[in-house]
Amino acid sequence: MSKIRILVLTSSTGAGHDARAAAFAEWCYRLYGHEVDVRIEQMLEKSSYVARAGVNFYNWIQRRAPWMHTAFYALVEFLSLLNRKSVSLGRAYYVRVLLEYRPHLVFSVHDCLNRGYFQLARKLLGAGSVRCATYCGEFSGGWGYSINWVEPSSDLYFSRTATAADYAVKQGLPRAVSRVRGHLMSPRAHLEVIAAADRAVFLTGQLGLRPERFTVFLATGGNGANNHLDLLPYLLPHADRIQAVVVCGRNHDAYNQLILWRTQHPGFGCYVEGFSDIVHLLLQVSDAVVTRGGTTTCAKALHFKCPIIFNALGGIMPQETLTWKYFRTGGAPRLDKTADFGAIINDWMRSPQLYEDQRRRFLDLRYEEDPALLIDELVGLAGEAAGLKLERQAFPLPAINGHSL
């Protein structure tokens, strides 16, 4: 039986692009089984030594010096000139993938993998044999929204918010191909929901915490950039009312330091984890999350109604500015120095109504979405090129830790 083949272009500049690529593949299998074949390629890293060095440098900046990213971002914008009509860096590898796999759809989830990539796919495979689409995860537009996102020849262009979609149109995207389709999170993140009655059970049984206490989630991305040790002391004066959930990403040194910190403060409730695949569950049992402007964590926080405290310590990257601008309209507080965190927590503990007002404004930014709609549209687009029309199937979601949530 013929299959629909979809090539997903991504890169590990941060963890969000890869997470969305994986989420798309998981949704395709859940809804269409083996009738849709998805191949994920980290195209920048695999295709060019220069591009790989750029990815590594980006991630170093994110961990060590966010303030440097303004200059780096401006440099990356020149790719819009380099790849106006075809692919320059890494062309040979991309050509090999296209000719070997012969996708019916090229689906980009990364800003640097649209312009030129779509044109080259159509040239090699034939304009009638392949479709091209983009998912942009930015929350708003302006400085930080890469022009490389907007390839006017896209067959479909998906934005996370109407604000970001309007900006893409201003940058030259045809309105007819623009869609607003939500967060592109994994099936687990959408379907594993902790019922209100089970929140206390999860806090006590899974995390060893107390359900009656205000829970602050100190989050980080997969790379593990964090300021946890600088922020935790501001929670100690409220140890009888506050507890913390802390994740470290793939930062083993930070994990070891936080385990030591926890042993030195036995009177403070604190759950510590390294790289976590249950962030969507941790957000559901937290009252607030401290995070940088990474779109993946912020999208999950919004989906699960967990107000955000923005971490801008050390500077804020251009892409993070787009996220901050969106949530600022909901009154999200921001940390420009560590003492800001203490002031926010002190205010919330002194006047719980301040927190409730903040949470209400945050929730006003939410919208409901059907996560399968985006998948259906992309599979349908690929089906046009393949000459196939598929019907949805249904597959059960596996239980987590022996329990179906």
SULUR-V797452 format. One record per residue. RES is the residue in one letter. SS is DSSP state (H for helix, E for strand, C for the rest). Layout:
res=(RES:RES)
ss=(SS:SS)
This chain:
res=(M:S:K:I:R:I:L:V:L:T:S:S:T:G:A:G:H:D:A:R:A:A:A:F:A:E:W:C:Y:R:L:Y:G:H:E:V:D:V:R:I:E:Q:M:L:E:K:S:S:Y:V:A:R:A:G:V:N:F:Y:N:W:I:Q:R:R:A:P:W:M:H:T:A:F:Y:A:L:V:E:F:L:S:L:L:N:R:K:S:V:S:L:G:R:A:Y:Y:V:R:V:L:L:E:Y:R:P:H:L:V:F:S:V:H:D:C:L:N:R:G:Y:F:Q:L:A:R:K:L:L:G:A:G:S:V:R:C:A:T:Y:C:G:E:F:S:G:G:W:G:Y:S:I:N:W:V:E:P:S:S:D:L:Y:F:S:R:T:A:T:A:A:D:Y:A:V:K:Q:G:L:P:R:A:V:S:R:V:R:G:H:L:M:S:P:R:A:H:L:E:V:I:A:A:A:D:R:A:V:F:L:T:G:Q:L:G:L:R:P:E:R:F:T:V:F:L:A:T:G:G:N:G:A:N:N:H:L:D:L:L:P:Y:L:L:P:H:A:D:R:I:Q:A:V:V:V:C:G:R:N:H:D:A:Y:N:Q:L:I:L:W:R:T:Q:H:P:G:F:G:C:Y:V:E:G:F:S:D:I:V:H:L:L:L:Q:V:S:D:A:V:V:T:R:G:G:T:T:T:C:A:K:A:L:H:F:K:C:P:I:I:F:N:A:L:G:G:I:M:P:Q:E:T:L:T:W:K:Y:F:R:T:G:G:A:P:R:L:D:K:T:A:D:F:G:A:I:I:N:D:W:M:R:S:P:Q:L:Y:E:D:Q:R:R:R:F:L:D:L:R:Y:E:E:D:P:A:L:L:I:D:E:L:V:G:L:A:G:E:A:A:G:L:K:L:E:R:Q:A:F:P:L:P:A:I:N:G:H:S:L)
ss=(C:C:C:E:E:E:E:E:E:E:C:C:C:C:C:H:H:H:H:H:H:H:H:H:H:H:H:H:H:H:H:H:H:H:H:E:E:E:E:E:E:E:H:H:H:H:H:C:H:H:H:H:H:H:H:H:H:H:H:H:H:H:H:H:C:H:H:H:H:H:H:H:H:H:H:H:C:C:H:H:H:H:C:C:C:C:C:C:C:C:H:H:H:H:H:H:H:H:H:H:H:C:C:C:E:E:E:E:C:C:H:H:H:C:C:C:H:H:H:H:H:H:H:H:H:C:C:C:C:C:E:E:E:E:E:E:C:C:C:C:C:C:C:C:C:C:H:H:H:C:C:C:C:C:C:E:E:E:E:C:C:H:H:H:H:H:H:H:H:H:C:C:C:C:H:H:H:E:E:E:C:C:C:C:C:C:H:H:H:H:H:C:C:C:C:H:H:H:H:H:H:H:H:H:H:H:C:C:C:C:C:C:C:E:E:E:E:E:C:C:C:C:C:C:C:C:C:H:H:H:H:C:H:H:H:H:C:C:C:C:C:E:E:E:E:E:E:C:C:C:C:H:H:H:H:H:H:H:H:H:H:H:H:H:C:C:C:C:C:E:E:E:E:C:C:C:C:C:H:H:H:H:H:H:C:C:C:E:E:E:E:C:C:C:H:H:H:H:H:H:H:H:H:C:C:C:E:E:E:E:E:C:C:C:C:C:C:H:H:H:H:H:H:H:H:H:H:H:C:C:C:C:C:E:E:C:C:H:H:H:H:H:H:H:H:H:H:H:H:H:C:H:H:H:H:H:H:H:H:H:H:H:H:C:C:C:C:C:C:C:H:H:H:H:H:H:H:H:H:H:H:H:H:H:H:H:C:C:C:C:C:C:C:C:C:C:C:C:C:E:C:C:E:C:C)
